[in-house]
Amino acid sequence: MDFEFTEEQRLLRESLDRLLGDSYEFAQRKTYLAEPDGFSRAMWAQYAELGLLGLPFAEEHGGFGGSAVDVMIVMEAFGRVLALEPYLATVVLAGKAIEHAATPAQKETLIPQIADGSLRLAVAHGERQARYDLNDVVTTAKKAGSGWRLDGAKSVVVHGDSADKLIVSARISGDRHDPGGIGLFLVDAQASGVARRAYPMRDGTHAADIALSGVEAEALGEPGAALAVIEHIAEAAIAATSAEAVGAMETMLNMTVEYLKTRVQFGRPIGDNQALQHRATEMMIAMEQGRSLAMLASVMVDDEDVAKRAQDLSTAKVGVGQAARFVSQNAVQLHGGIGMTDEYAVGHYFRRCMVIEHSFGDTGYHLSKLAAQIG
């Protein structure tokens, strides 16, 4: 298999590194985090100009026909600077829902608005009682004329506080754990009956708990068999956040090596200590293992073999999570006391990696899933 990037992909990476290098220094990131939405709308507009927001969508619907590997390049670049904008929520999660569930008319309406930056979306699926079980849905949808009415609650909706529209999962039939009878619905975030409670997560990024009371909604495609789409959304999220974690690991490793070279103790750099050199080498090996698994996830995320795809994505989730934890913990430890301070960047990278590890199924969940798949 050829693991080399194409010329277009190399240019994409270089363009992103230039843009983010000029606009996303750690001090500048703090100003973005302090904005009302918790991210920079100016940067969001620049992503649209660069074509990033329409990257994975088909050209006939106003996108650029990019691949999952192209998205991996974007997410890895975002991970290197801890970018805050809702690319994962709008382009990856909602984008995958639209790609696999929406009608042609809905795609023609929604995708151009995503691509030009005028529409931000969030996927509201997780519920308080569900943990990581994707088929555990108690929010209900009832037919109301030509539309639907939703009642229920959703938890930890990433960037749900600033989204213009929500893609909400709801049950139209069956019991709580029934894999059938689940639909996806498009809801205006400002609609009557929608209540959003916003809060920052441990890494500073924004999320919201959302209550729905008799909310008018439009079905996204044909409701009733959405679980397969929801599973595919989660797999796309795993691939994207795996790449983001690799980018974060790369920055943490570079920061740590630089610190070992410049921190002087007892008259010489602490990096002269062979044990610390070995630790930095182990960090690099873990990062490269994570990079290989993130590439596997990106290559497999649209594979038609559903069982093989699920197994490979769980494998990547476990491996990248373990690598990110090892690199993060060692980066903080090798920086000593400064690594624990809020003013220094490495701790923020650590927290982002820990949030990623616990998103879309943590390591223990996916290990159990793999054990069941392997038998």
N, C-alpha and C positions, 0 to 999 in steps of 0.2 A: 504493500500500500504506500502511496506517495503522501508523505506528511509535509511536503513543502507547500508554502502558500503560493498562490498565483500572483502575477504582477499586480493585478487589481487589488488583491487582498493585502499585499505589501504596501501599496499606496494608501489603502484605507487605514492601515495601522499607523503609518507615518503621519497622515493627516490628523488622526485622532491624537497622537502623542504631541503634535505641535499645538493643537487647539487646547488640550487639557494642560499641557505644560505651561502655557502662557496664562491660563485662566483659573487654575485649580491648585495653586500653592496652598499649604495648610492654613495659613492665616486668612486667605481669601475664602476658603471653604467654610471657616467659622462665620463669615458674614453671610454666606448663602444659608447656612443652618439657622441663622437668626431671622431670616425673612419669614413672613407669615405662613407660607406654604412649606417651609423647611427645605426649600431648594430655590435655584435661580431660574426665574422665567426667562431671563435674557439668555442663559445657556441653553434652555429648552428651544428657544427660537433659533439659536445657532445650530443645534442638532438637526432641526428641520431644514435649514439652509444647506447643510452638508449632506442631506439625504438619509440620515440615520433613522429617522422615524418611519420612513417608508421602506426601509431596507428589506425586511423579510417578506413583504407582500408581493403578490403576483402583479406583473406589469399591466395586465388588462384591468386591474382594479385600482390603478394609480400608484402602485408600489414600484420597487426596483428589482424584484425577482432574486433577492439575495438568499443565500443558504444558511443553514444552522451554523456552519463554520464562520460565516461572516458575522453572525450575531455573537459567536464566541469571541471573535476579535474585539468587537465593541465592548462586550462585558468585561473582558480581561483588562482593556484600557481603563474602563471605569473603576475596576477594582484597584488599579495601581494608584489612583488618586482619591479613592473613596467618594466617587461622584454621588450626588444626592438626588438627582432628577428621577422622575418616575418612569424610567425606560422599561424596567422589568415589569411594572404593573400595567403600563399602557401597551407597549409594543410586544412584549413576550407573552404575558399571561392573557390579556384581553385580545391581543392579536391572534393567538392560537385558538381562542374560543371563536372568534369571528371567522377564521380560516376554515374551521371544521364544522361549525354549527350554523352560521348565518346563511340566509338566502342570498342569491345573486343581487337582488335589489338592496338588501341591507349592506352587503359588501360595497356596492357602488356608492352608498351614502356615507358609510363610516370610514372606510380606509383612506379616501382622500383627505378627510378632516384630521385623521391621525397623522398622516404624512406631512401635512402643512403645519402641524403643531397647534391647531385650533381646538382639538378635542383630546382631553385626557380621560382615561378610563381606569377602573379598578375592578378586579374580580372578587366578589363577595361570596365565598363558598364555605369557609370554615365556621363551625358552630361550637359553642362552649363545651357541649357534652361529647363532641366527636373525636377529640384528640387528633389523630392522623388518619382516621378511617374516612375515606373519601365518599363512601356510600351512606354515611350516617348523616341524614338530612331530615330535619323536622319542620323547617320553614315550609309553608304551604302556598300553593298557587291554585286559585279557583277561577274558572271561566267567568267573565263578566262582559257580556255583549261580544264585541269583536276583539276584546283584549282580555287581560287577566288582572286579578287582584292578589297581592302577596301579603302574607302575615308571618312574622317570625323575627329572628335576630341572627346577626352574623358577627363573628369576633375576629379581631386582629386582621382587618382588611388593609393591606399595605397600600399607603397613599389614598385610602378611602376618604380621607378628610378633604382632599383637594380635587378629587375627580369630578368631572362634569357629568358623567354617566357611570352607572354601575352595571356590571353583568352579574346577576344574582342567580344562584341555584335554588330551586324550590321543588317540593314534591307535589305532583298532581295525583298520585295514587300510590298505594302500597304502604307497608309499615316502615318504621324508622330506618331499618337496615336493609330494606329491599333494594337490590341493585337496579331494578326497573322503576319506572314511574317518576324519574327526576328530569326536570327541564331546566333550561337556561333562559333568563329573561333580561331584557334591557330596561333599565329604570333611570329616569332623570333624577340626579342626586338632589335636586331642589324640589322634587315633587312633594305634594301634600302626603303626610304620613311617614316620611323618611326622617329619622332622627339620628344624627351622627355625633358620637363622642370621640373627639380626637385626643391623641396622646403621643409622646415620643417613645420609641422603643429603646432598648438598652444601648443601641449604637447611635441613637439620636435621630434616626429616620422616623418618619411619621406613619402612624396607622390609625385606624378608627374602629370602634364597635358601632354597629349599625342596627337600629331597630326599624322594623317595617310594620306598619299598621294600615291595612286596606290600601296599599299602594298600587296605583295603576301601572301596568307593565306591558311591554310588548315581547312576545315570545321570540327568542333568537333561534330561528329555524323551526324545526318540528319538535315540540316538547315531548318528553316521555322516555327518551333513550339517551340522555346526556351523560351518563356515567363514563362511557368510553371517551368522550371529549374531555371531561374533567380529568380523567387519568392522564390523557395526553397533555393537558395544560400543566399538570404537576410534573410530568417528565421533562417538558420544555423548560420549566422553572429550574429543575435540578441541573440540567445542562448549562443553563445561563449562569446560575449562581456558582456552579463549580468553576466556570471560567473566571467569574469575578473573584472568587477566593484565590485562584492562582495568581491573578494580578496583585491582590493584597499580599500574598506570600512573597512575591518577587520584591515588592517595595520593602517589606519588613526585613528580608534577607539583606538587601542592599544597605538599608539603614544600619543594620547590626554589624555588617562587615566594616562599614565606614567608622562606626563607633569603636570597634575593636582596634582599628588602625590609629585613631586619634586620641583615645582616652589613655592618658599617661598615669601610671601608678608605680611608685618606687623607682622613678627615673626612666621607665620604658613603657611603650604601648602595651596594653593588656593583651593585644592580639599576638604578642610574641609567645604567650603561653600556649604550648602545644595542645593542651586539653581543650582550650577555647577554640583553637583552629579546627580540631576534630568536631566540636559541637557545630560550628558554622558549616562544615562539610556535610554533616548529617542533615542540617536544615536544607541545604541545597538539594540533596538526594531526595528528601521528602517532597520538596517543591516540584522537582522534575517528575516524580511519580504521580503527583497530583495533576500536573500538566498533561501527562499521557492519558490519565483517566478522564480529564475534562475533554480532551480531544475525542476519546471513545464515545463519551456521552453526546457530543455534538454530531458525530458521524451517525450514531444510532438513533437519534431522537425522532427521526421521521421514517425509520425502518418499518416495513409492512408486517414483519413478524412480531406480533404484539407480545408474545411470551418472551422472546429473546430480547426485545427492546426493554421490557420491564426489568428483566434480570440484569442487563448491562447498565441500565440507569441506576438501579439499586447498588450495583457494584461500585459505580463511580461515586455515588453519594457517600458510601461508607469510606472509600479510599481517600477521597478529597477531604472529607470531614476529619479523618484521622491525621492526614498530612497538615491541614490547616491548624489543628489544635497543637500539634508538635511544634510547628514553626512559630506560631503565635506565642506559646508559653516560653519557648527558648528565647525569642526576641525580647520579651519583657524581662526575663531573668538576666540575660547577658547585658542589658542596659542598666541593671541595678535599680536603685531607687528612682532614677529619672523615668524609667519605663512605666512607673505606676502613676505618674502625674498627668493631670488632665491637659496641661499645657504642651505636652510632648506627643507627637503623632502616633508613636508605636502602640500606645494603649488603645487608641481609637481603632486602629487596624485589628487589634486583638478582639475588641468587642464586636466589630462587624463580622469577623470570621465566626465568632461564637453564635451570633444571630443566624448566619447562613447555615451553620451546622444543625440548628434546631428548626429550620424552616423546611416545610414539605417532607417531613419525616426525619427524625434524628437518626444517629448512627445505630442505636439499639433497635429502633423500629425497622430499619432497612436490613439489618443483620437477621432479624427474625423473618422478614419477608424472603430474604435469600434462602434461609434454611428451609422454609416451606416450599419454595420454588424448586430447590435442588432435591428435596425429599429425604 
